[in-house]
Amino acid sequence: MRKSLIQVFGFLFSTLGWLFVSCTLAMNYWKVFFVGGKGGSWMIKSSWYWANLWKDCVTDTSSVTNCRDYDVLWAVTPYVQGVRGLLISAMSLGLVAAVLCFIGMDCTYIGGSGKTKDKTLFSGAAFHFVGGVSSLAAYCLYTNRVASNAFSPAADRSIIRYSIGTPIFIGLAGSFFIVLGSVLYAVTVIPTRALSSSVARSAGAAPSYGQRTRSKSLYTGVYFAPSGRSSGSRISSLAHVTGEKIPPRDTFV
């Protein structure tokens, strides 16, 4: 029951994390810059410069937005291409991981025997972990480039110095949930795999102390019979246990 409960929590955390990461791909304001000030005695002018993975835009006080879409792949900034590739790879790994983990959970009735389901669940947890690290690397790369441009003293002051937007924080939280879900999955599988490995190793090892003691007590219990019985009956009992044929001279003794 405890194992199934932990797996359910792992499924919830990983699903919530991938939902956050998926939403950030379509969200605006990955980076944003606000410009505002008084343009006379009564009018206030302001504008917002913002961008995401697909376009650069500017919005003024009249809510009019003008955008420039990224037309071709080779016209995009290299770090934006890297972020795109990492996130798309993470989403693909997450889809495979979700299917494997759903099959390998104990509360589902598909996937075969318990050992097979444990292997499937462990594979799904590994895919979740790699996908979560990939998405985390994408957000960290984007944040690093935006922060380096904003705080670099050598940069031109005429360049817009963006700040980090809300989708970055949502994506970082989603990546943490994905990694946490993969750890919860693995916790329920690793002890079982370690126990089965130790049992397999002990099966091919020498007999334990308890087994040697039982065999010794069986031998001594037959050989050293009570004194009321004759030596011939004792030897006959020993031959019956061991399955060996007693020579005639021994039977005479």
N, C-alpha and C positions, 0 to 999 in steps of 0.2 A: 504493500500500500504506500509506504514512504517512497519507494523507488518510482512508482507511477506518478505520485504527486510532484516530485522533483522534475520529472520529465514534462509534466504539464506546464509547470512554471517556466521551464526552458523553452517550450514551444511558444508560450505567450510573450516572453521577453524577446525572442528572436523575431517573431512575427511583427511585434510592435517596432522593433528596430528597423526592419526592412521597410515597413510602412513609412517611417520617418525619412529614410534615405530616398525612397521613391518619390516622396512629395517634394524633396528639395530639388530634384531635377527639373521640375516644372515651375518652381517658385522664382519670383523676381527678387531684386535687391540683394544679390550675393555681395555686392559691394556698393556703397552709397556715399554720396557727397552732397552736402546741403550748402547752398549759397543764398543768403538773405540780407536785406538791409533796407533802409529808408531811401526811397527814390523821389523824395519831395516832401512837402509839408503834410500830405494826407495819404499818399499811396505807399504801400509796402510791396516791394517786389521780392520774390524768392523763387528758387528753382531747385530741383533735385536731379542730380546726375547719378544714375545707377546702371548696373550691368549684371548679367547672369552668364551662364555658359553659352548662350545662343545669340545675344544681342547687347548693344549699348544704347541707352535711352536717356532722355532728359524730359522732365515734367515741370511745368510752371504752375503758378497759382491758379490759373483758370482750368486746371486739370487736363490740359492738352499735353499729350505725350508724343514725342517724336523719337523714333527708334531707327537704328541702323543694324540690320541683321548681318550675321556673319555669312557671307555668300558661299565661299568655297572653303574646303578643309585646310588648304595650304595657306590661306590668308588669315588664319586664326593664330593668336599668340601661342607659342609652343607649350607654355605651362597650362593653358586652357585645354589644349589637346590632350595633355597628360592626365588632367583631372577627368576629362570625359572618358578616356580609355579605362582609367582605374575604376570609375563608378559603373560603367557598363559591364566590365569584367566582374565586379563585385555583385551586381544584380544577377548575372548569369549563374555565378556560383551559389548565390542565395536561393535561386529557384531549384537547382539540383539538390541543395542541402535540405530544403523544406520537404521535398518529396521523400528523400531517404529517411529523414527523421520521423516523418509521419508513418512510414512503413515499419520502422524499427522500434517505435514506442510500444510499451507493454499493454497499453490500453486499447490498441488496435488489434484486429483479428486477421491481419494479413502479414506476410513476411516470412512464414515458415516457423521453424523451431526457435527456442529461446536463444541458442547460441548464434544462429543465423541473424536473428533480430538484433542481438547485441553488436555484431559486426556491422550491420547496416546502420545502426544508430551511431556507432563510433565514426563511420565514414561521413555521415551527415554532419556530425559535430565538427569534424576536421574541415569540411567545406564551409560551414558557417564561420569558423574561426578565420580561415584564410580570406573569405569575403569581407568580414568585419574589419580585418587589418587593412585590406585593400581600400575600403571606403574611408577608413580613418586616415590613411596616407594621402588620399585625394584631398580631403578637407584641410589637412595640415599643409600640404603643398600650396593650395590656394591662399590660405591664411598667411603663409610665409612670404609669398610674393607680394600680396597686398600690403602687409606690414613693412616689408623692406622698402617698397616704393614710398610709403607714407613717412617713414622715419629716417630715410637716407639723407644725410646732409649734402651729399654730392648731387642729388637730383635737382633738376630745374624747378624753380619756384612756380613757373607757369603751368607745370603739369598738375593735373587734378590729383589730389591726395585722398584717395578713397579710404573709408573705414569698413570694418567687417559688418555684414548684414545678418539678419535673423536666420536665414537658411543654413549658415555655417554652424551655428550653435545647435540647431535642430539636427543636423547631420552628425555632429559630434556625439550628441546624446544617443542617436540611433545606432551609431557604431559601437558605443559602449554597451548598449542593450544586446546587440548581436553577439559580441564577445562573451557577455555574461550568460546568454542562453546556451552558447556552445560549451561553456565550462560546466553548466548544470547538466547538460546531456552527458558529457564525458565522466562526470563524477558518478553517475549511476551505472556506467559500463566498466570503468577501469577496475574497481574492486572485484567484480565478477570474473573478468578476464585474468586477473592476477591469481584468484583462487583456483580457477580451472587449470592454470599453468602449474601451480604448486602441487595440485593433486596428480597431474600427469607426471611430474618429476618424481614424486614419491612412489608412484606405482611401479616404476622401473628400478627403484633403489633396493638395498638389502632389507631383509625382514627386520622389523622393529624389535625393541626390547620386549614388548608385550607378547609378540608372536613367538620369540625364542623362549620366553618363560613358560608359555602354554605348552610348547612342544616338549620342553624339558620336564615339566610336571607330568605330562602324559607318559613319558618314558619311565620316569622314576616311580610313578604310581603303579605301573604294570610290573616293573622289574623288582622293586622292593615291595613285594606284597606282604600282607600280614603273616606273622610267624606261624599261624595255625595251618596254613596251606603248605603242602609239600613242595620240594624244589622242582619236581617234575611238572607239577601244575603251573608253577611260576614260569618255567621255561616254555611250556605250551602256550601260556597267555602271551608271552613275549613274541613267540613265533606267529601267533594269530594277528598281533598288531603290526609287526614289521613285515609280514608276508614272506619271510624267508624260511627255508627248510632247515630244520635242526638235525645235525648229524646224529646217528644212533649212539655214538659214545657220549654225547652231551645229554641225550635223553636218559641214558643209564644213570648219569650223575644226578 
